[in-house]
Amino acid sequence: MSRRKVIAGAVLLVLITFLATTGGFLYLLNVNAADLAGTWRVFHAMQIVKNKYVEAVSTDTLVAGAIKGMVASLGDPHSIYMDPKMYKDFMIETEGTFGGVGIVVGVKDKMLMVVSPIEGTPGEQAGIKSGDLIVKIDGQDTKEMLLDEAVNKIRGPEGSQVVLTIRRGNAAEQDYTLTRSNIQIKTVAGKMLPDQIGYIRISMFNENTGNNFVQKYQELEQQGMKAVILDLRDNPGGLLTESVKVASKFVPEGPVVSVVDRQGNRETHNSDLTAIKYPAVVLVNGGSASASEIVAGAVQDTGAGTLVGTKTYGKGSVQTLLRLNGGGIKLTIAKYLTPADRSINGVGIEPDVKVELPEDKVQTTDLQLEKAIEVIKSKM
């Protein structure tokens, strides 16, 4: 038997053993000749590096690098490989508290961008704004940095500091030295404005947002609310299910959002609202992303209200988290479609009434909110 056949057989044995021990044995049912050939190339490359590189390198390091590069090759900033440390940090965030500076970041045109600062956090208090570009973190250039790698560098122990170099528009770059704090997010706030106009602000969609929103909505109803303004500006999104709960207070019975995978399978989430109760305006801007765009898109498509502000961010994809040997892969598996079957991924949603805020002037009044009040009064 030739040496090549022996090695190929050994590779197949290693692959079968790996899949069996990691719970992925059933994947072999979908493995074809091209897959096996590709696996052989990866294994061969790993052996070349291990045997020829000037310094010793561990198999774990090479495998992690291969997986990271594989996912990065998709060109999707929302699909990433997380090593065990990054995975642990990610899971801590989902529990609702973490050490950081309170900014949500994304990738736009291959640049690390602030999607939105979180209210009451060091990032917002320092004056960081939606749309700011983060060009350096502690002096390290972010140009080739993966999204979750950047997030991991911004986070850290409470009380420690991080320096973000920010570029805003055509202004000179500026360093912001921020002290990390324990970020605890209150997602819903509201009040009654003059003329019985209810105002509800949602900062993001976590596991409590839907119920907290309904509670605030009912409180305003008891106070005699006659119209409602929903403020989703600088809301980076969150849980789809919670956005559907919120949208179901505005959107009439029917689709709120559809999730479509690569095979075309469609899962539609519906509102059961029998009739629209109040005139509504939804405030949006470039920091309104993901779940907040689900609400905004549903309101716009169904005519349930008017969007006021500026164009939204444009994140219309769905990710799932897959465990992998202590780490994980966060992978885009589907796209959102609005009730009119619009895909907003990379496109965003244009408001019905556009209100830009001047960047070079200190705002003493909220021009977008003022316009929202004007619009809603015309519908009362």
C-alpha positions as CSV (number, residue, x, y, z in Angstrom):
1,M,0.0,0.0,0.0
2,S,1.4,3.4,-1.0
3,R,2.4,6.0,1.7
4,R,-0.2,8.4,0.3
5,K,-3.0,5.9,0.8
6,V,-1.9,5.2,4.3
7,I,-1.8,8.9,5.2
8,A,-5.2,9.4,3.6
9,G,-6.7,6.5,5.5
10,A,-5.2,7.9,8.7
11,V,-6.7,11.3,8.0
12,L,-10.1,9.7,7.5
13,L,-9.8,7.8,10.7
14,V,-8.8,11.0,12.6
15,L,-11.8,12.8,11.0
16,I,-14.2,10.0,12.0
17,T,-12.8,9.9,15.5
18,F,-13.1,13.7,15.8
19,L,-16.7,13.8,14.6
20,A,-17.7,10.9,16.9
21,T,-16.2,12.4,20.0
22,T,-17.6,15.9,19.3
23,G,-21.2,14.9,18.6
24,G,-20.9,15.5,14.8
25,F,-20.7,12.0,13.5
26,L,-24.0,12.5,11.5
27,Y,-22.2,15.2,9.4
28,L,-20.4,12.3,7.7
29,L,-23.7,11.6,5.9
30,N,-23.2,14.8,4.0
31,V,-19.5,14.5,3.3
32,N,-18.6,14.1,-0.4
33,A,-15.3,13.5,-2.2
34,A,-14.6,17.3,-2.3
35,D,-15.1,17.6,1.4
36,L,-12.6,14.8,2.1
37,A,-10.1,16.3,-0.3
38,G,-10.5,19.6,1.4
39,T,-10.0,18.0,4.8
40,W,-6.9,16.4,3.5
41,R,-5.5,19.7,2.3
42,V,-6.1,21.3,5.8
43,F,-4.4,18.4,7.5
44,H,-1.5,18.4,5.1
45,A,-1.0,22.2,5.6
46,M,-1.1,21.7,9.3
47,Q,1.6,19.0,9.2
48,I,3.8,21.2,6.9
49,V,3.6,24.1,9.4
50,K,4.2,21.9,12.4
51,N,7.2,20.2,10.9
52,K,8.8,23.1,9.0
53,Y,8.0,26.3,10.9
54,V,11.1,27.8,12.6
55,E,9.5,27.5,16.1
56,A,7.4,24.7,17.7
57,V,3.6,25.4,17.4
58,S,0.8,23.5,19.1
59,T,-1.9,21.7,17.2
60,D,-4.6,23.6,19.1
61,T,-3.1,26.9,17.9
62,L,-3.2,25.8,14.3
63,V,-6.7,24.3,14.5
64,A,-8.1,27.5,16.1
65,G,-6.4,29.6,13.4
66,A,-7.8,27.4,10.7
67,I,-11.3,27.6,12.0
68,K,-11.0,31.4,12.5
69,G,-9.8,31.8,9.0
70,M,-12.6,29.6,7.6
71,V,-15.3,31.6,9.2
72,A,-13.6,34.9,8.3
73,S,-13.5,33.8,4.7
74,L,-17.4,34.1,4.6
75,G,-16.9,37.9,4.5
76,D,-19.8,38.3,7.1
77,P,-18.9,40.5,10.1
78,H,-21.6,38.8,12.1
79,S,-20.2,35.3,11.7
80,I,-17.2,34.7,13.9
81,Y,-15.2,32.0,15.7
82,M,-14.9,32.4,19.4
83,D,-12.1,30.7,21.3
84,P,-13.0,29.5,24.8
85,K,-12.2,32.9,26.5
86,M,-14.1,34.9,24.0
87,Y,-17.0,32.4,24.2
88,K,-17.1,32.8,28.0
89,D,-17.1,36.6,27.8
90,F,-19.9,36.4,25.3
91,M,-22.0,34.2,27.6
92,I,-21.4,36.6,30.5
93,E,-22.8,39.5,28.4
94,T,-26.0,37.6,27.6
95,E,-26.7,37.3,31.3
96,G,-27.3,41.0,31.4
97,T,-24.2,42.5,33.2
98,F,-20.6,42.8,32.1
99,G,-17.6,45.1,32.5
100,G,-17.4,47.5,29.6
101,V,-17.9,51.1,28.5
102,G,-21.5,50.8,27.2
103,I,-21.1,51.1,23.4
104,V,-22.5,48.7,20.8
105,V,-20.2,48.3,17.8
106,G,-20.6,46.9,14.4
107,V,-18.8,46.9,11.0
108,K,-19.8,49.2,8.2
109,D,-17.8,49.4,5.0
110,K,-15.1,47.3,6.7
111,M,-14.7,49.9,9.4
112,L,-15.4,49.4,13.1
113,M,-18.3,51.7,13.9
114,V,-20.3,52.7,17.0
115,V,-23.8,51.5,16.3
116,S,-25.0,53.2,19.5
117,P,-23.9,54.2,23.0
118,I,-26.0,52.7,25.8
119,E,-27.8,55.3,28.0
120,G,-26.2,56.1,31.3
121,T,-22.9,54.4,30.6
122,P,-19.3,55.7,30.3
123,G,-19.4,55.7,26.5
124,E,-22.5,57.9,26.4
125,Q,-21.2,60.2,29.2
126,A,-17.9,60.7,27.4
127,G,-19.8,61.9,24.3
128,I,-19.3,59.0,22.0
129,K,-22.0,59.0,19.3
130,S,-23.7,56.7,16.9
131,G,-21.7,56.6,13.6
132,D,-18.3,57.3,15.2
133,L,-15.5,55.2,13.7
134,I,-13.2,53.4,16.2
135,V,-9.8,53.5,14.4
136,K,-7.7,52.3,17.4
137,I,-8.2,50.4,20.7
138,D,-5.4,51.1,23.2
139,G,-3.3,52.2,20.3
140,Q,-3.9,49.1,18.2
141,D,-5.3,49.7,14.7
142,T,-8.7,48.1,14.2
143,K,-8.6,47.9,10.4
144,E,-8.0,44.2,10.2
145,M,-9.6,43.4,13.6
146,L,-12.6,41.0,13.7
147,L,-15.8,42.5,15.3
148,D,-15.9,40.2,18.3
149,E,-12.1,40.5,18.8
150,A,-12.6,44.3,19.0
151,V,-15.5,43.9,21.5
152,N,-13.3,41.6,23.6
153,K,-10.6,44.3,23.8
154,I,-13.0,47.0,24.7
155,R,-14.4,45.0,27.6
156,G,-12.5,44.3,30.8
157,P,-12.5,44.4,34.6
158,E,-14.6,47.0,36.2
159,G,-12.5,50.1,37.1
160,S,-9.9,49.4,34.4
161,Q,-9.4,51.8,31.5
162,V,-9.4,51.6,27.7
163,V,-8.4,54.2,25.2
164,L,-10.6,54.5,22.0
165,T,-9.3,56.6,19.1
166,I,-12.4,58.0,17.4
167,R,-12.9,59.5,14.0
168,R,-16.1,61.5,13.5
169,G,-16.9,62.8,10.1
170,N,-14.1,65.0,8.8
171,A,-12.8,66.0,12.2
172,A,-9.4,65.1,13.5
173,E,-9.1,61.8,15.3
174,Q,-9.6,62.1,19.1
175,D,-8.7,59.8,22.0
176,Y,-11.3,58.9,24.6
177,T,-10.0,57.4,27.8
178,L,-12.9,55.5,29.3
179,T,-13.1,53.7,32.7
180,R,-15.0,50.4,32.4
181,S,-18.0,49.9,34.7
182,N,-20.5,47.1,35.4
183,I,-23.0,47.6,32.6
184,Q,-26.6,46.9,33.7
185,I,-29.1,47.8,31.1
186,K,-32.6,49.1,31.8
187,T,-34.2,48.8,28.4
188,V,-37.6,50.6,28.7
189,A,-38.5,54.1,29.9
190,G,-41.5,56.3,29.3
191,K,-43.6,59.3,30.2
192,M,-46.6,61.3,29.2
193,L,-46.0,64.3,27.0
194,P,-48.4,67.3,26.7
195,D,-51.7,66.6,24.8
196,Q,-51.8,63.1,26.2
197,I,-49.1,61.8,23.9
198,G,-47.3,58.8,25.3
199,Y,-43.6,58.5,24.9
200,I,-41.7,55.2,25.3
201,R,-38.0,54.8,24.8
202,I,-36.5,51.3,24.2
203,S,-32.7,51.2,24.4
204,M,-32.3,47.5,23.3
205,F,-34.2,44.3,23.2
206,N,-33.3,41.8,26.0
207,E,-35.3,39.0,27.6
208,N,-37.3,41.5,29.7
209,T,-38.0,44.1,27.2
210,G,-41.4,42.9,25.9
211,N,-43.0,42.6,29.3
212,N,-41.5,45.9,30.5
213,F,-42.8,47.6,27.4
214,V,-46.3,46.3,27.8
215,Q,-46.3,47.4,31.5
216,K,-45.2,51.0,30.5
217,Y,-47.7,51.0,27.7
218,Q,-50.5,50.1,30.0
219,E,-49.5,52.7,32.6
220,L,-49.7,55.4,29.9
221,E,-53.1,54.0,28.8
222,Q,-54.3,54.4,32.4
223,Q,-53.2,58.0,32.3
224,G,-55.3,58.7,29.3
225,M,-52.9,58.2,26.4
226,K,-54.3,59.3,23.0
227,A,-51.3,58.7,20.8
228,V,-47.8,57.1,21.2
229,I,-44.3,57.9,20.1
230,L,-41.9,54.9,20.2
231,D,-38.2,56.0,20.3
232,L,-35.9,53.4,18.8
233,R,-33.0,55.7,18.1
234,D,-29.6,54.2,18.9
235,N,-31.3,50.9,19.7
236,P,-28.8,48.2,18.5
237,G,-31.4,45.4,18.6
238,G,-31.4,42.1,20.5
239,L,-33.9,39.3,20.7
240,L,-36.3,38.8,17.8
241,T,-39.0,37.5,20.1
242,E,-39.0,40.6,22.2
243,S,-39.2,42.9,19.1
244,V,-42.3,40.9,18.0
245,K,-44.0,41.5,21.4
246,V,-43.4,45.2,21.0
247,A,-44.5,45.4,17.4
248,S,-47.7,43.5,18.3
249,K,-48.9,46.6,20.2
250,F,-48.7,48.6,16.9
251,V,-49.0,46.3,13.9
252,P,-52.5,44.9,13.0
253,E,-53.1,41.2,12.9
254,G,-50.7,39.5,10.4
255,P,-47.0,39.2,9.8
256,V,-44.4,41.2,11.7
257,V,-41.3,39.6,10.4
258,S,-40.3,36.4,8.5
259,V,-37.1,34.5,8.9
260,V,-35.9,32.8,5.8
261,D,-33.0,30.3,5.7
262,R,-30.7,29.3,2.7
263,Q,-33.2,26.5,1.7
264,G,-36.0,29.1,1.5
265,N,-37.8,27.8,4.6
266,R,-39.8,30.5,6.1
267,E,-40.8,31.1,9.8
268,T,-43.3,34.0,10.1
269,H,-43.9,35.8,13.4
270,N,-47.4,37.4,13.6
271,S,-49.2,40.1,15.5
272,D,-52.6,39.2,16.9
273,L,-53.7,42.9,17.4
274,T,-57.3,43.1,16.2
275,A,-57.2,46.8,15.4
276,I,-54.7,49.8,15.7
277,K,-55.6,51.7,18.9
278,Y,-53.6,54.9,18.7
279,P,-51.8,57.1,16.1
280,A,-48.1,56.2,16.3
281,V,-44.7,57.6,15.3
282,V,-41.5,55.6,15.5
283,L,-38.2,57.5,15.9
284,V,-35.2,55.9,14.2
285,N,-31.6,56.7,13.2
286,G,-28.4,55.1,12.0
287,G,-28.0,53.5,15.4
288,S,-31.4,51.6,15.0
289,A,-30.4,48.1,14.1
290,S,-31.6,44.5,13.9
291,A,-34.6,43.9,16.2
292,S,-35.4,47.7,16.2
293,E,-35.5,47.5,12.4
294,I,-38.0,44.6,12.7
295,V,-40.4,46.9,14.6
296,A,-39.7,49.9,12.3
297,G,-40.1,47.9,9.1
298,A,-43.3,46.3,10.3
299,V,-44.9,49.6,11.3
300,Q,-43.9,51.2,8.0
301,D,-45.0,48.3,5.7
302,T,-48.4,47.9,7.4
303,G,-49.1,51.7,7.6
304,A,-49.5,51.3,11.4
305,G,-47.5,54.5,12.0
306,T,-44.9,57.0,10.6
307,L,-41.2,56.7,10.8
308,V,-39.3,59.9,11.7
309,G,-35.6,60.5,11.8
310,T,-32.8,59.1,9.6
311,K,-32.0,55.9,7.7
312,T,-31.5,52.8,10.0
313,Y,-28.3,50.7,10.2
314,G,-29.3,47.8,8.0
315,K,-28.7,44.6,9.9
316,G,-31.3,42.1,8.8
317,S,-29.6,38.7,9.5
318,V,-30.1,36.0,12.1
319,Q,-27.2,34.4,14.0
320,T,-27.1,31.2,16.0
321,L,-24.4,30.1,18.5
322,L,-22.9,26.6,18.0
323,R,-20.6,25.1,20.7
324,L,-17.3,23.9,19.5
325,N,-14.8,22.3,22.0
326,G,-15.1,24.9,24.7
327,G,-15.4,27.7,22.2
328,G,-18.1,28.4,19.6
329,I,-19.1,29.6,16.2
330,K,-21.6,32.4,15.9
331,L,-23.0,31.9,12.4
332,T,-25.5,33.7,10.2
333,I,-28.1,31.2,9.3
334,A,-31.0,33.3,8.0
335,K,-32.3,36.7,7.0
336,Y,-35.1,38.9,8.2
337,L,-37.9,40.0,5.8
338,T,-40.4,42.7,6.6
339,P,-44.1,42.1,6.1
340,A,-43.7,43.4,2.5
341,D,-40.8,40.9,2.0
342,R,-38.2,43.6,2.1
343,S,-34.6,42.5,3.0
344,I,-33.0,45.4,4.8
345,N,-29.6,43.7,5.4
346,G,-26.9,46.2,4.3
347,V,-29.6,48.6,3.1
348,G,-31.5,49.9,6.1
349,I,-34.9,51.6,6.2
350,E,-35.6,55.1,5.0
351,P,-37.9,57.0,7.3
352,D,-41.2,58.5,6.1
353,V,-40.1,61.9,7.4
354,K,-36.4,62.6,7.3
355,V,-35.0,64.8,10.0
356,E,-31.2,65.2,10.0
357,L,-29.4,66.6,13.1
358,P,-26.5,69.0,12.4
359,E,-23.2,67.5,13.5
360,D,-21.4,70.8,14.3
361,K,-23.9,72.4,16.6
362,V,-24.8,71.7,20.2
363,Q,-28.4,70.6,20.4
364,T,-30.5,72.4,23.0
365,T,-33.7,70.8,21.7
366,D,-34.5,67.4,20.2
367,L,-35.4,68.3,16.6
368,Q,-36.4,64.8,15.7
369,L,-38.7,64.4,18.7
370,E,-40.2,67.8,18.0
371,K,-41.0,66.7,14.4
372,A,-42.5,63.4,15.8
373,I,-44.8,65.4,18.0
374,E,-45.8,67.6,15.1
375,V,-46.5,64.6,12.9
376,I,-48.5,62.7,15.5
377,K,-50.6,65.8,16.4
378,S,-51.7,65.9,12.7
379,K,-53.1,62.4,13.1
380,M,-54.9,62.9,16.4
